[in-house]
Amino acid sequence: MERKPIIAVVGRPNVGKSTFVNRLVGKRQSIVDDLPGVTRDRIYFDVEWQHKQFTVIDTGGIVPGDEDEIMLSIYDQAKIACEEADKIIFLVDGIDGVTPVDEDIANILRQSDKPVYLAVNKVDSHNQITMINDFYSLALGEPIAISALHGSGGVGDILDEITKDFVQDEKKEEDSAIKLAIVGRPNAGKSSIVNALLGENRVIVSDISGTTRDSIDSRLSYNGQDFVIIDTAGIRKKSKVDYGIEKFAVDRAIRSIKECDVALLVIDAAEAVNGISDQDKKIASIITEAGKGMVIAINKWDLIENKKSNTINKFEKSLENEIPFLSYVPKIYISAVTHQRLNNIYTRVREVKAEHSKRISTGLLNKVINEAYALNPPQTIRNKKLKIMYSTQASSEPPTFILFANDENLLKDHYKRYMENKLREAFGFMGTPIRIAVRQRSERK
């Protein structure tokens, strides 16, 4: 499968890059706010225009020469995006006119040897069309007036021009890539893990809490298996999340969990020594309720001092006591800094994905359910006893089983957990939640 053409959207902060990208994608994907520097990392989206597919990179706002740590990182991310892009859209603000920063960026883009398309944003009416004249001074060709907010002006024109040499998509192939969401609390090391897996400075890493605001997708291949790695914003307690940008970022992280195949829950080893936080447990519950596969990564394992041969075993027992409801989830002990056991992530995620998709034959399933029932029959409730006549697997991802019984109200939670444990003993289902539902059916005469 050929690589899709890549288009980078660059410009100084607050000119409307994310609004423009959202217009191309067709829905709100990038976080949009009036605060400069909201988009900090480079974020990739698949776009289709006139049956032509390509990838758009939304970048942080470039401010050449800014000494602020985050702004320097944004500049670096935008520079990397330009290097890997086939074509560049340089977005400027028609209301502000040409600024010194625009001129600096134009100088950089002229040195890139990439085709550059100059889009003048915020030209919301035909009466404002003269606003584009000043931008001829940037010497980047003819400026095209657009309104990213309203989708009017030359949005279609610039897409027609930029995609004229792209090949039309004939047929779509089924994507076999495993979608892996990296989730956890702020500063657990999620972005460092992503960068270590990708082997490049893909996501801005900083000690400043909340550096990653958008959910960011990256594609890679390991031992013949494709993965889509999704780095997400840290999920804090709801009471500590400010309304606005951070709330959007947390909502996006939760949506990424719902859209992934497997979630890697990253926990800070140094903090977990004193116990798993309630927030880590809450995130685990979000993953489980979404029906997704899960792997727990205890990160920063290199910072644990005086480790012995049984240190991991003791840690495992501590985790079992604190989060017994996640006993079926594999745990790996890693370090994003030293790359310790990082490749285990791929192995475990691949195994969990297989378990998440597993299907059990009806005959074998009924044999296990019947044996479990005979070994430990349910208690009689108000002179009535649960009878299971038949069982079947309704679906996978997650594995979902239906028990046809004489009375759906007689299957209590404790007995459902017993049945779940018996299914795990028989079939594994490592790392994946199991759903068990009851359907009432009258007994045969």
Residue pairs with C-beta under 8 A, 6 or more apart in sequence:
1 173
4 46
4 53
4 54
4 55
5 54
5 55
5 86
5 87
5 163
5 166
6 54
6 55
6 56
6 57
6 84
6 85
6 86
6 87
7 54
7 55
7 56
7 57
7 85
7 86
7 87
7 88
7 89
7 162
8 42
8 56
8 57
8 59
8 78
8 81
8 82
8 84
8 85
8 87
8 88
8 89
9 17
9 20
9 21
9 56
9 57
9 58
9 59
9 88
9 89
9 91
10 17
10 59
10 62
10 78
10 81
10 82
10 88
10 89
10 90
10 91
10 105
10 109
11 17
11 61
11 62
11 90
11 91
11 92
11 102
11 105
12 61
12 62
12 63
12 92
12 93
12 99
12 101
12 102
12 105
13 36
13 37
13 60
13 61
13 63
14 34
14 35
14 36
14 61
14 93
15 61
15 91
15 92
15 93
15 96
15 121
15 122
16 91
16 93
16 121
16 122
16 148
16 149
17 30
17 39
17 58
17 59
17 61
17 91
18 30
18 31
18 32
18 38
18 39
18 58
19 30
19 32
19 121
19 148
19 149
20 89
20 91
20 119
20 121
20 146
20 148
20 155
21 29
21 30
21 43
21 45
21 56
21 58
22 28
22 29
22 30
22 32
22 148
23 148
23 151
23 155
24 45
24 47
24 49
24 56
24 155
24 159
25 45
25 47
25 56
29 43
29 45
30 39
30 43
30 58
30 214
31 38
31 39
31 213
31 214
31 245
31 248
31 249
31 252
32 38
33 244
33 245
33 248
35 245
36 61
37 60
37 61
37 70
37 71
37 74
38 213
38 245
39 58
39 59
39 60
39 61
39 213
39 214
40 60
40 70
40 73
40 74
40 77
40 204
40 211
40 212
40 213
40 214
41 60
41 77
41 202
41 203
41 204
41 212
41 213
41 214
41 216
41 231
42 57
42 58
42 59
42 60
42 77
42 78
42 80
42 81
42 202
42 216
43 57
43 58
43 59
43 214
43 216
43 217
44 55
44 56
44 57
44 216
44 217
44 218
45 55
45 56
45 58
46 53
46 54
46 55
47 53
47 54
47 55
47 56
48 169
49 159
49 160
49 163
50 159
50 160
50 163
50 168
51 168
51 169
52 163
52 166
52 167
52 168
52 169
53 166
53 169
54 163
54 166
57 81
57 84
57 85
59 74
59 77
59 78
59 81
60 73
60 74
60 75
60 77
60 78
61 74
61 78
62 74
62 75
62 78
62 79
62 101
62 105
62 108
63 71
63 74
63 75
63 101
64 75
64 101
64 104
64 105
64 108
65 104
66 72
66 75
69 206
69 208
70 204
70 206
70 208
70 211
73 204
73 206
74 204
76 201
77 204
79 108
80 200
80 201
82 88
82 108
82 109
82 112
82 114
83 112
85 114
86 114
86 115
87 114
87 115
87 116
87 117
87 162
88 109
88 112
88 114
88 115
88 116
88 117
89 116
89 117
89 119
89 158
89 162
90 105
90 106
90 109
90 116
90 117
90 118
90 119
90 138
90 140
91 119
91 121
91 148
92 98
92 102
92 118
92 119
92 120
92 121
92 135
92 138
92 143
93 99
93 120
93 121
93 122
94 120
94 121
94 122
94 123
94 128
94 131
94 132
94 145
95 122
95 131
97 131
97 134
98 134
98 135
98 137
98 138
102 135
102 138
103 138
106 138
106 139
106 140
109 116
109 140
110 116
110 139
110 140
115 162
116 140
116 141
117 141
117 144
117 158
117 161
117 162
118 135
118 138
118 140
118 141
118 142
118 143
118 144
119 143
119 144
119 146
119 154
119 158
120 131
120 132
120 135
120 143
120 144
120 145
120 146
121 146
121 147
121 148
122 147
122 148
122 149
123 129
123 131
123 132
123 145
123 146
123 147
123 153
124 147
124 149
124 150
124 152
128 145
129 145
131 145
132 143
132 144
132 145
135 143
136 142
136 143
144 153
144 154
144 157
144 158
144 161
145 153
145 154
146 152
146 153
146 154
146 155
146 158
147 153
147 155
148 155
175 226
176 226
177 219
177 225
177 226
177 227
177 228
178 225
178 226
178 227
178 228
178 261
178 262
178 349
178 350
178 353
179 227
179 228
179 230
179 259
179 260
179 261
179 262
180 227
180 228
180 229
180 230
180 260
180 261
180 262
180 263
180 264
180 349
181 215
181 230
181 232
181 253
181 256
181 257
181 259
181 260
181 262
181 263
181 264
181 292
182 190
182 193
182 194
182 229
182 230
182 231
182 232
182 263
182 264
182 266
183 190
183 232
183 235
183 253
183 256
183 257
183 263
183 264
183 265
183 266
183 283
183 287
184 190
184 234
184 235
184 265
184 266
184 267
184 280
184 283
185 234
185 235
185 236
185 268
185 277
185 279
185 280
185 283
186 209
186 210
186 233
186 234
186 235
186 236
187 207
187 209
187 234
187 268
188 234
188 266
188 267
188 268
188 299
189 266
189 268
189 299
189 300
189 336
190 212
190 231
190 232
190 234
190 266
191 203
191 204
191 205
191 211
191 212
191 231
192 205
192 299
192 336
192 337
193 264
193 266
193 297
193 299
193 334
193 336
193 342
193 345
194 202
194 203
194 216
194 218
194 229
194 231
195 201
195 202
195 203
195 205
195 336
196 336
196 337
196 339
196 342
197 220
197 229
197 342
197 345
198 218
198 220
198 229
202 216
202 218
202 231
203 212
203 216
203 231
204 211
204 212
205 211
209 234
210 233
210 234
210 246
210 249
212 231
212 232
212 233
212 234
212 249
213 233
213 245
213 246
213 249
214 233
214 249
214 252
215 230
215 231
215 232
215 233
215 252
215 253
215 255
215 256
216 230
216 231
216 232
217 228
217 229
217 230
218 228
218 229
218 231
219 226
219 227
219 228
219 229
220 226
220 227
220 229
221 227
222 343
222 346
223 346
225 346
225 350
227 346
227 349
230 256
230 260
232 252
232 253
232 256
232 257
233 246
233 249
233 250
233 252
233 253
234 253
235 250
235 253
235 254
235 279
235 282
235 283
235 286
236 246
236 250
236 279
237 278
237 279
237 282
241 247
241 250
254 286
257 263
257 286
257 287
257 290
257 292
258 290
258 292
260 292
261 292
261 293
261 353
261 356
261 397
262 292
262 293
262 294
262 295
262 349
262 352
262 353
262 356
262 431
263 287
263 292
263 293
263 294
263 295
264 294
264 295
264 296
264 297
264 345
264 349
265 280
265 283
265 284
265 287
265 294
265 295
265 296
265 297
266 297
266 299
267 276
267 280
267 296
267 297
267 298
267 299
268 299
268 300
269 298
269 299
269 300
269 301
269 303
269 304
269 333
270 300
270 303
270 304
271 277
272 280
272 298
272 315
272 319
273 304
275 322
276 319
276 322
276 323
281 323
284 294
284 296
284 323
284 326
284 329
287 294
288 294
288 325
288 326
288 433
291 397
291 398
291 433
291 435
292 356
292 398
292 433
293 349
293 352
293 353
293 355
293 356
293 398
293 431
293 432
294 326
294 329
294 352
294 431
294 432
295 329
295 330
295 331
295 332
295 345
295 348
295 349
295 352
295 431
296 319
296 326
296 329
296 330
296 331
296 332
297 331
297 332
297 334
297 345
298 315
298 331
298 332
298 333
298 334
299 334
299 335
299 336
300 335
300 336
300 337
301 333
301 334
301 335
301 340
301 341
302 335
302 337
302 338
302 340
303 335
304 311
312 333
315 333
316 331
319 326
319 331
320 327
328 424
328 429
328 430
328 431
328 432
329 430
329 431
330 348
330 351
330 352
330 430
330 431
332 341
332 344
332 345
332 348
333 340
333 341
334 340
334 341
334 342
334 344
334 345
335 341
335 342
336 342
348 431
351 430
351 431
352 430
352 431
352 432
355 428
355 429
355 430
355 431
355 432
356 396
356 397
356 398
356 399
356 431
356 432
357 396
357 397
358 396
358 399
358 427
358 428
358 429
358 432
359 393
359 396
359 399
360 393
360 399
360 427
362 391
362 392
362 393
365 391
365 392
365 393
365 401
366 390
366 391
368 422
368 423
368 426
368 427
369 388
369 391
369 403
369 419
369 422
370 388
371 422
372 418
372 419
372 422
373 388
376 418
377 385
378 385
378 386
378 410
378 411
378 412
378 415
379 385
381 410
381 412
384 406
384 407
384 410
385 410
386 405
386 406
386 407
386 410
386 411
386 415
387 405
387 406
387 443
388 403
388 404
388 405
389 404
389 405
389 406
389 441
389 443
389 444
390 403
390 404
390 441
391 401
391 402
391 403
391 404
392 401
392 402
392 404
393 399
393 400
393 401
393 402
394 400
394 401
394 402
394 437
398 432
398 433
398 434
398 435
399 429
399 432
399 434
399 435
400 434
400 435
400 436
400 437
401 423
401 434
401 435
401 436
401 437
402 437
402 438
402 439
403 411
403 419
403 436
403 437
403 438
403 439
404 438
404 439
404 440
404 441
405 411
405 438
405 439
405 440
405 441
406 440
406 441
406 442
406 443
407 440
408 438
408 439
408 440
411 438
416 436
419 436
420 434
420 436
423 429
423 434
424 434
